[in-house]
Amino acid sequence: MNLHALNQNELEALRILWECGELKPAEIQARFGWPIENATLRSVLANLVAKRGVTRRLQGKAFYYAAAIPKATLLATTLQTLARVFAGGSRQELVVQLMETSDLKPADLKLIRQTAAGTASAKAKRKTK
């Protein structure tokens, strides 16, 4: 799956499915970060099924949707694309550029240092935010 092929609504639907697991459309709609019409969401889900980003399963009269692509896979693909476009293919240079152009607080820098050092607590701290 290619990030360029995903729009904002599709990415939001994937985010919800990654966080919550398999859901019915109404459950996805209730968790959306902004208002989305039922017909629009159904179109989004149909597009994601066609792109093989999600699976659809019929149970009784209801369809259930689940992410078919792992979050880490899409993130890695996205990082490769961003690194190619913004940093000549270098992930390290991309991280440097992100740090230089972001409004990082001292706590953010501390977390980045801990993560770079391989500190296990850094991952736990990141999940609590």
C-alpha positions in Angstrom: 0.0 0.0 0.0 1.2 3.4 -0.9 0.8 6.5 1.2 0.1 8.6 -1.9 -2.9 6.4 -2.5 -4.4 7.2 0.9 -6.4 10.4 1.7 -6.9 11.9 5.1 -10.2 10.0 5.8 -8.6 6.7 4.8 -5.7 7.4 7.1 -8.0 8.2 10.0 -10.0 5.1 9.4 -6.8 3.0 9.5 -5.7 4.8 12.7 -9.0 3.9 14.4 -8.8 0.3 13.3 -5.2 0.0 14.5 -6.2 1.3 17.9 -9.4 -0.6 18.3 -9.3 -3.7 16.1 -12.2 -4.9 14.1 -15.2 -2.6 14.1 -18.6 -1.9 12.4 -18.9 1.3 10.3 -21.0 3.1 13.0 -18.3 2.3 15.6 -15.6 3.7 13.3 -17.7 6.8 12.6 -18.2 7.4 16.3 -14.4 7.5 16.8 -13.5 9.7 13.9 -11.5 12.8 14.8 -13.9 15.0 12.8 -17.5 14.7 11.6 -17.9 12.3 8.7 -21.2 11.4 6.9 -22.2 7.8 6.9 -22.2 7.6 3.1 -18.7 9.2 3.0 -17.4 6.7 5.5 -18.8 3.8 3.6 -17.1 5.1 0.5 -13.8 5.4 2.4 -14.1 1.9 3.7 -14.9 0.5 0.2 -11.8 2.3 -1.2 -9.6 0.8 1.6 -10.9 -2.6 0.8 -10.2 -2.1 -2.9 -6.7 -0.9 -2.0 -6.3 -3.9 0.3 -5.7 -1.7 3.3 -8.6 -3.2 5.3 -10.5 -6.4 5.2 -14.3 -6.7 5.4 -16.2 -9.6 7.1 -19.9 -10.2 7.1 -21.3 -11.4 10.4 -25.1 -11.7 10.5 -26.3 -8.5 8.8 -23.3 -6.4 9.7 -20.0 -5.8 8.1 -16.9 -5.6 10.3 -13.7 -4.0 9.1 -10.1 -4.6 10.3 -6.8 -3.2 9.2 -5.0 -5.5 6.8 -1.8 -3.6 6.7 0.3 -3.3 9.9 0.8 0.2 11.2 4.6 -0.3 11.2 4.6 -1.4 7.5 2.8 1.8 6.4 5.0 3.9 8.6 8.2 2.4 7.2 6.9 3.0 3.6 5.9 6.5 4.5 9.3 7.2 6.0 11.0 5.9 2.9 9.0 8.2 0.7 9.5 11.2 3.0 13.3 10.5 3.2 13.5 10.2 -0.6 11.6 13.5 -1.2 13.0 15.7 1.6 16.4 14.2 2.5 17.9 12.5 -0.5 16.8 9.1 0.8 18.5 9.4 4.2 16.3 8.6 7.1 18.9 10.1 9.5 18.8 13.4 7.6 15.0 13.3 7.6 15.1 13.0 11.4 17.5 15.9 11.7 15.3 18.0 9.5 12.2 17.1 11.5 14.0 18.0 14.7 15.3 21.3 13.2 11.8 22.3 11.9 9.8 21.2 15.0 9.1 23.1 18.2 10.7 20.6 20.5 10.6 21.0 24.2 13.4 19.7 26.5 11.2 16.7 27.5 10.9 15.8 23.8 14.6 16.0 23.3 15.1 13.8 26.4 12.8 11.2 25.0 14.6 11.3 21.7 17.9 10.8 23.4 16.5 7.9 25.5 15.1 6.3 22.4 18.3 6.7 20.5 20.2 5.1 23.4 17.7 2.2 23.4 16.2 2.9 26.8 13.2 0.7 27.2 11.3 3.3 29.3 11.3 5.7 26.3 8.9 3.6 24.4 6.6 3.3 27.4 6.7 7.0 28.0 5.8 7.6 24.3 2.7 5.4 24.6 1.3 7.3 27.6 1.1 10.5 25.6 
